[in-house]
Amino acid sequence: MQNSIAKRIGLDLSNEDEELYRASKLSKELTKKQKWVLILDDLWKAIELHKVGVPIQAVKGCQLIVTTRLENVCQQMGKQHIIKVEPISKEEAWALFIERLGHDTALSPEVEQIAKFVARECDRLPLGIITMAATMRGVVDVREWRNALEELKESKVRKDDMEPEVFHVLRFSYNHLSDSALQQSFLYCALFPEDFKIRREDLIAYLIDEGVIKGLKSREAEFNKGHSILNKLERVCLLESAEEGYVKMHDLIRDMTIQILQENSQGMVKAGAQLRELPGEEEWTEHLMRVSLMHNQIKEIPSSHSPRCPYLSTLLLCRNSEMQFIADSFFEQLRGLKVLDLSRTNITKLPDSVSELVSLTALLLIGCNMLRHVPSLEKLRALKRLDLSGTWALEKIPQGMECLCNLRYLRMNGCGEKEFPRGLLPKLSHLQVFLLEEWIPPTTKDNRKGLPALITVKGKEVACLSKLESLACHFEYYSDYVEYVKSRDETKSLTTYQIREGLPDKYYNYYHDDFRRKTIVLSNLSIDKDGDFQVMFLKDIQHLVIDNYDDATSLCDFWSLIKNATELEAIEISSCNSMESLVSSSWFRSAPLPSPSYSGIFSGLKEFKCYGCRRMKKLFPLVLLPSLINLERIVVAGCGKMEEIIGGTRSDEEGVIGEESSTDLKLPKLRSLKLIRLPELKSICSAKLICDSLEVIDVYNCEKLKRIPICLSLLENGESSPPPSLRNIVIKPREW
């Protein structure tokens, strides 16, 4: 709570561990501010505010608002006013029910009468009404409505439930989910901590691992099915959309879900419960199927723990950052385990008993950066997902990987190897996802900064993976990439890829968790520009990165390589020290505009990025602007000779811009402009440039720049003004 309050008032407590001193700093800062309101939402027990550092009694201008389901919490917090939030009225309840049922659902008089009784069974509680209405949305058959009313009336609710009035409505909605996959997916959400934003991709991956989603030919199809399931759960209001790519579960719905999981002792959920020790032996009952102990502070699992849980399918111990040791005995009687997640723990050794978990379908060790030993995986023939990403201390590729004949997903680094073991990939013929990342070796004299090392793979071996959908790898030589393109099955295209070619002089990380773009990185390559480039790029490339390529004077040198790349969205140039401009004006003069080939490449571009190009004087010419109708982001950094971002004048481009010369030039979708360490930059654009969508401008250490006209738009009276979208301008140094 101290951290949460401090963050909102701009106070940094990260260097202060002692609770008392933190409280003192917080109290002083809040006292200075005088007028503020502190809202504590959904409080389940009273809090001594002076221990937190909230001087509620000492400051006259402050107010405290508490919401709670327990009246005694208000009493203990020293209340002045208590406002009981009553259930909504019968009229409001019916109006809310009809609204959430959907105005497109026409009810017959008979159905409407039953629907009113159904709404009444929700006891005028909004959550119950919303959930029930969503469950019955689209139902017009009077018999279904009668059945729903009978089930609601007869539903059995335990007397000790916190919210019996709501729970039986929520349970009804759960029971009426149309199939088992929907129900199982819903129950899985309760394994995450309360109020947790659950990443959709992570949740769906778990559902695939455990076999809730199955029987589909591709991983993409499985994820489509997963998103469809989550969308349905949102539509019936059992899940909420948190933000793009995330869902969350209302705490009452989660309580009901945990109650279902605990029936017949089938689930144990203590996620985010601040545990320092593993639950006692008596809690590890024989019928357990799912256990979630994620997001705790459990330090070790000693040899005294050897739970006998033959039906346990999922065990989530991830994000116990203090966990360093797991005894061998712990897994000895968990032979039915399918999903084991130990990600982001500090274990140094994976117990040898894991080698005997023959039913295991997913072994997740993401971010276990202290892990040095993984036992043989030879017997884990059922394993479908193995994730060793971020296991930087692991110096050997685990033994027995050649036996993982059912593996679908493999993500790992090189574990100290410079080349992926030859002959291994052909034995993993079912791989759908192969992500081979950089390896961070221990700091040595030769590698003082501990920078990542690249592990290479042979093109022909990657090409033999006929079921591959997602790929991230590094080919040492251009010939390896050509070999891959020529050998692969041309009828099957990758859904996502990040392919690096060549050996960089310095490390630059192009591997990202999100694989939204198909990326090719060219590093320090020597290519015969007069040769045959027909196999150079996969035609669906979306992101081109050119790093440390001194032979090129501009992007024109790559024209024969990218002319068919009509899906290109981003171009990134780094340390190309012969380039003076990304695109030269003369290139455009060589062919009349509009030219389909030019517009085909540039019209889809959303990002231009340029880093550390020493001779670059301008990013692109004015003549290119009409083609950049979809450009959203420009980033230029560390280019010591950069003088202008959009170079040239109208007279320079006469006869090239054509009709555009009589109108104001625009970058209509530009949202972000970042200019960093450009000591010679004098101009952004010499022409009048309108950017009505601009949101963010960052300018760091560009001290010859006198003005930023790019943000101006024109009003009806001809005067200029900042665009309404502009949110943020960050300028450094302050004196400039």
HUCOR-V925970 format. One record per backbone hydrogen bond with DSSP energy under -1.0 kcal/mol. NH is the residue of the N-H (numbers start at 1). CO is the residue of the C=O. If there is no record, write none. Layout:
NH | CO
NH | CO
This chain:
5 | 1
6 | 2
7 | 3
8 | 4
9 | 5
11 | 6
16 | 13
22 | 18
23 | 19
24 | 20
25 | 21
26 | 22
27 | 23
28 | 24
29 | 25
30 | 26
31 | 27
32 | 28
33 | 29
35 | 33
38 | 63
40 | 65
43 | 67
49 | 47
51 | 48
52 | 48
53 | 49
54 | 49
56 | 54
59 | 55
63 | 36
65 | 38
67 | 40
73 | 70
75 | 71
76 | 72
77 | 73
78 | 75
79 | 74
88 | 124
93 | 89
94 | 90
95 | 91
96 | 92
97 | 93
98 | 94
99 | 95
100 | 96
101 | 97
102 | 98
105 | 102
112 | 108
113 | 109
114 | 110
115 | 111
116 | 112
117 | 113
118 | 114
119 | 115
120 | 116
121 | 117
122 | 119
123 | 120
125 | 122
129 | 125
130 | 126
131 | 127
132 | 128
133 | 129
134 | 130
135 | 131
136 | 132
139 | 136
145 | 141
146 | 142
147 | 143
148 | 144
149 | 145
150 | 146
151 | 147
152 | 148
153 | 149
154 | 150
155 | 151
161 | 158
167 | 163
168 | 164
170 | 166
171 | 167
172 | 168
173 | 169
174 | 170
175 | 171
176 | 172
177 | 174
183 | 179
184 | 180
185 | 181
186 | 182
187 | 183
188 | 184
190 | 187
191 | 188
192 | 189
196 | 193
198 | 247
200 | 245
203 | 199
204 | 200
205 | 201
206 | 202
207 | 203
208 | 204
209 | 205
210 | 206
212 | 207
213 | 207
222 | 218
223 | 219
224 | 220
225 | 221
226 | 222
227 | 223
228 | 224
229 | 225
230 | 226
231 | 227
232 | 228
233 | 229
234 | 230
235 | 231
236 | 232
237 | 234
238 | 233
239 | 233
240 | 248
242 | 246
246 | 243
247 | 198
248 | 240
254 | 250
255 | 251
256 | 252
257 | 253
258 | 254
259 | 255
260 | 256
261 | 257
262 | 258
263 | 260
265 | 262
266 | 263
268 | 290
270 | 292
272 | 294
273 | 270
283 | 280
284 | 281
285 | 283
288 | 285
289 | 266
290 | 266
291 | 314
292 | 268
293 | 316
295 | 318
297 | 275
299 | 276
301 | 325
305 | 302
312 | 309
313 | 289
314 | 289
315 | 339
316 | 291
317 | 341
319 | 343
323 | 320
324 | 299
327 | 301
330 | 327
332 | 329
334 | 331
337 | 334
338 | 313
339 | 313
340 | 362
341 | 315
342 | 364
344 | 366
346 | 323
348 | 324
350 | 373
354 | 351
355 | 352
356 | 353
357 | 354
358 | 356
360 | 357
361 | 338
362 | 338
363 | 385
364 | 340
365 | 387
367 | 389
368 | 365
369 | 367
371 | 368
372 | 348
373 | 348
377 | 399
380 | 377
381 | 379
383 | 380
384 | 361
385 | 361
386 | 409
387 | 363
388 | 411
391 | 388
392 | 390
394 | 391
403 | 400
404 | 401
405 | 403
407 | 404
408 | 384
409 | 384
410 | 433
411 | 386
412 | 435
417 | 414
420 | 456
424 | 421
427 | 424
428 | 425
431 | 428
432 | 408
433 | 408
434 | 470
435 | 410
436 | 472
437 | 412
439 | 453
444 | 447
450 | 447
453 | 439
456 | 418
457 | 474
462 | 458
463 | 459
464 | 460
465 | 462
466 | 464
468 | 465
469 | 432
470 | 432
471 | 496
472 | 434
473 | 498
475 | 500
481 | 477
482 | 478
483 | 479
484 | 480
485 | 481
486 | 482
487 | 483
488 | 484
492 | 489
495 | 469
496 | 469
498 | 471
499 | 519
500 | 473
501 | 521
502 | 475
519 | 497
520 | 543
521 | 499
522 | 545
523 | 501
524 | 547
531 | 528
536 | 533
541 | 538
542 | 518
543 | 518
544 | 570
545 | 520
546 | 572
547 | 522
548 | 574
555 | 582
557 | 554
558 | 555
559 | 556
561 | 558
562 | 558
563 | 559
565 | 562
566 | 564
568 | 565
569 | 542
570 | 542
571 | 607
572 | 544
573 | 609
574 | 546
575 | 611
579 | 576
580 | 553
582 | 619
589 | 585
590 | 586
591 | 588
599 | 595
600 | 596
601 | 597
602 | 598
603 | 599
605 | 602
606 | 569
607 | 569
608 | 633
609 | 571
610 | 635
611 | 573
612 | 637
617 | 580
618 | 580
620 | 645
622 | 647
624 | 621
625 | 622
627 | 624
628 | 625
631 | 628
632 | 606
633 | 606
634 | 672
635 | 608
636 | 674
637 | 610
638 | 676
642 | 639
643 | 617
644 | 617
645 | 683
646 | 684
647 | 620
653 | 649
654 | 651
656 | 653
657 | 653
660 | 657
661 | 658
662 | 659
663 | 660
665 | 688
667 | 690
670 | 667
671 | 632
672 | 632
673 | 696
674 | 634
675 | 698
676 | 636
677 | 700
681 | 678
682 | 643
683 | 643
690 | 665
694 | 691
695 | 671
696 | 671
697 | 728
698 | 673
699 | 730
700 | 675
701 | 732
705 | 702
712 | 709
713 | 721
715 | 719
718 | 715
721 | 713
726 | 723
727 | 695
728 | 695
730 | 697
732 | 699
